[in-house]
Amino acid sequence: NDRVEALAQTAAQLVPVGPGQEYLTINAALEAVSRTRRAYVSGGVKVELRLVSGFVMAEQVIVDGVNLGGLVITGEDPQTTIRRSALVTPVSEFRYPAFCAQNGGVLPQIGQLFEMDGTGLGAARDGIMVRGMGASVDVAPGCGVKRAGGDGVLAQAGGALSAFSGVFTQAGDNGARVHSGSSVNLGSCDLSGAGGIGIYAHTGGMVAAPNAIVTGYGTYGMSARSGARIAALAALAQKAGADTATDLHVSQGGIIAAPGATGGVRSEE
């Protein structure tokens, strides 16, 4: 008991990660910090993993059944590169996310903007994935993952993500794909330039995306199908400055509520 009490964190903690530091990788820092116990302090106790200047993320952070929500990942540089060729561990449906929470796991808050490079395969290399009931992550404003090879955000089987004012631009596939009862908050997020669909909700997925930006997409700006719902108050969904039938797309009982949104509409059975 004395040893456990001695490990309790009662003050803010800063943990540098990267070249020249005690922890060279995010995973090494998470393993060490997660062994400590954070005692209650009025106002909270913040544990910050700060990626030092020049750090390159050549790993996957997969949180399975563990709550690391009391941690935050930040960076000294304006954005941090993800080495896409290092995303080699499959997670469900043969996806290879940079960050993943599953089976009730909670990722640290993403408090840094990341960008995937062009190395290795791009297919199914997602930015952030949440899978299963209780799996979740919070993304700070201005943060997220750019140029994901697959989906910028992938939420499935009841996972949850909140990313108000997040950045998930130029994804190779979809800016965000939400399905199977998952729920995602993408209010004021930038998901422009997706190779497929800016925001794709299907099979009962639910998305709140007021003021979201999904311009420059490949297939649809927003698409809701198979009973999914997207709330897109005042969103911008034009592909290239003019309304088209592919801006807002619904089919198979999907619903898009978009008062004040900019974009054309297409509805199918």
Phi, psi and omega in degrees: 000318179299320180294319178297316180297325181293337180275351184296134177267123180238008179218160179301145184229132178247124183239103177290142181229129175136193184305131178082001182254168179299323180248121184272340182231160177297317182298320179297319179293319179297318180298319181288312184292325183291347178280345179274161179247130180262115178281158179291133173224136179304126182094348176094161177240122184257128174246113187250123172264109185256118179283120185288163182303133180089356180296135174243126180279105180245056185195170171245140176254105183242110183258114186244105174073011181240139180266107176248025183293345178278002180251159176222137177258120179236182180209152178281327179278158177303326174209157183244135180280136170257124177281105187298328181293346179274355181273086189239354181265118183283145176226110174049130178056022179059043173266154184229071186284152172289317177235135180214136169241131181214161176054045179085001179289152178234120178289155168301154174301136176273104182249028180218151174268127180247155176220126177285142173274187185260016182280153175066192180285146177262330184301131176066012176269090186273157178285293181230130181235135172235129189222120176098154180301134180088345177284133185201167176201150174245133179246126183288156178304138180080003183245169182147207180226120176266154173055036174301141179293325177257245177266141174296314176234134174227117179238126183217156173056039175093006177292160183224143178217139174236124186217052181304125182063028177283171183233117179222053186278156171055040174291145180294327180249263182250145173300315175212135174235124188230122183208175174056048175080009178281159179226137185222138173254114179239032180302128178061020178280153175256111179238031184287158174078017180292141178292332178250259183247138179298304175229118184239113178243131179210166176052050175082008176291151181231131183229132169255115185224048177296137178064016178289156179242121181227040181285165173065026183284171179267314186249300177223153173288303174226140179222127177238126181216164176055049175079006179282160181227138175233126174259113191232049178306124174059025178285158177249112187235012178291138181291315184208052173087003177214150181294137172224164182289351181261001182293307179237118189233129177231146177201159174053043176084008176289156182226131169239116175263111191225053176298131179078004180281159179249120180153157177278171187231139172227128180237133180232159174289000000 
